[in-house]
Amino acid sequence: MWPNKVAPAAFLLSVLAAFPGAADVACAPDRATFQTDGGPVSFQVELADDEAERAQGLMFRKSLPRGDGMLFIYDEPRAVSFWMRNTFIPLDLIFMDEAGVIRHIHRNAVPLDETPISGAAVGDPSPERRMILEIAGGEAGHFGLAVGQAMAHPALDQDLAELPCR
């Protein structure tokens, strides 16, 4: 496929150059893109950006396709907690600050459990969150999401975004 061994290396370098951590990323409202150690990872997202949509969330769903999720967006950063009332599928909850940086991940939230899930780890000095991504349980690990990684999305203030949109 490659005429010589330089072509794959050059291709890889061009991909990595497109995502050096703080480089601009092509964004769309229905995509959340993370820069992981393994490269960029995108999720197709539904937006929950008003009180009614955030209250409903993913309740009553029987499934969530791989690579899909719901992105909760708040106008201003705030302390948040979630629960799994009327949610029938396990979820990973990815909590991000106003720069789009992952600050906390709650993995495999238990369906129907009403125990509050905090958006911040114990001792976090800045527990306010601007966005939360809910994806199917186990996907955070599968796709290599980790605390400290940045997400690109057009709803972030692009002057503050760790991974801005172009």
N, C-alpha and C positions, 0 to 999 in steps of 0.2 A: 504494500500500500504506500509506504513512504519510500522515495527513491534513495534516501541515504539516512544514516542515523542522526544527522543534524536536524532534519525536518521535525521529528517528534519533539526533540528538545526545544527547538524554536517555537513550535506550537504551544508547548507547555508553558514556556516563558511568556508568551503573549497572553495566555489565559491568566497566569498569575499576575502579570502586570496590570490586567484589567481589574484585579481585586487585591490591591496591596494593603487593605485594611481601611484606609481613609480615602480611597479613590471613589469617584462617582460611579453609580450603578444605574442602569436603565430601570425605571420603576413604573408600576401601574397600580391603581387602587386595589385591584383584585389579586395582587401578588405581594408576598412578604419574602424578601430575600435576605439570607444570612450569610456572612462570611465565616465559614468554619475552617478548621485546620485542614480539612480535605478539599476545600474549595467552596464555591458558592452553592447554596441550597435554597430553592424557592418552594413556597407553598402557595397553592391556589386558595384564596381566602374570601369568606363572606365577611362583611363589616358589621360590627355592632357598635355604632357610634352615637346612639341616643339612648335615653333611659329605658324605653320600651324594648329595644333590641337587646340591650345589655341584660335586662331582667329575664328575657326569654332564653338567650344564649343557645346552647345546643340541647336544651331539654326536649324530651320525648323522641329524640332521634334514635333509631335502631342501629345505625351504622354511620361510619365516617370513612370515606375512601382514603387510601394512602396518599399522602401529599396534599390533602385538603385540610382546612381548618377554619376557625372563626377568630378574627382579630378584633378585640375589644379596644376601642379608642376613647380616651377621655380628653376633654378640652384642656385640662390642666393636670399636672402630676398630682396624685393623691395616694394616701394609704388605702390599700384594697385588700379584700379577702373574698374568696369564692367558696361555693359549696356545690355539691353534686345532686341537690334535690331534683327529682324527676329527670335525671340524666342517666340513661341506660347503658352507656358505653364508657369504658375507662378512658381517661384523658391525661395527657401531659399538659401542664400549664406553664407557659414560658412568660415570665414577668420582665418587662423592660422599662428603663427609665426614660427621661425626656430626650436623651440622645440616641435612643434605640438600642442601648447596650443591655444585654441579658444580665439581670441582677440576681435572679432566682429561678430555679426550675423545680416544680413539684411533679414528680413522675408517677404515672399510673394512679391517678385519683380514683377512688373506689366508687363505682356506680351507686347512686341513691344515698350516699353518705352525706349527712348534713353537718358534719364537723367542719368548722371554718378552715379554709386553706389560706394562709397568709401569703401576701405578695412579696414578703421580705423574709430573709433568713434571720434567725435570732442574732441580735447585735448589729444588724445592718445600720450604719449611721445615717443613711438616706433612704428610708423605706418607701418613698413616694414612687408610684408607677404611672406611666403615661399610656402604655399599651400592654395588652396581655394576649398571647396567642394560645388558643386551645387546639391541640392536635390529638390524633388517636394515641392511646396509651402505648408507650414503647418507641414511638417515632423520634423523640428527642435523642435517645441513645442511638437508634438506628442511623439517623442522619448526622450524628456527631455534634449536636447542639450542646453548648457549654456556657457557663457563666463567664462573662467578659467579652463574648462575641457580639458583633454589631449586626443590626437588622437595617435594611433600607426599605423605606416606604414613603410615598409622597405626603402622607398625613403628618409626618414628623416635621418640625421646624428645621428646614434644611441648613440654616445657619448653625444649629446646635447638633445636627445629626453626625454621629461618628462615621456613618457610611452614607453619605449624601446621594441623592438622585441626580441624574444629569437631565 
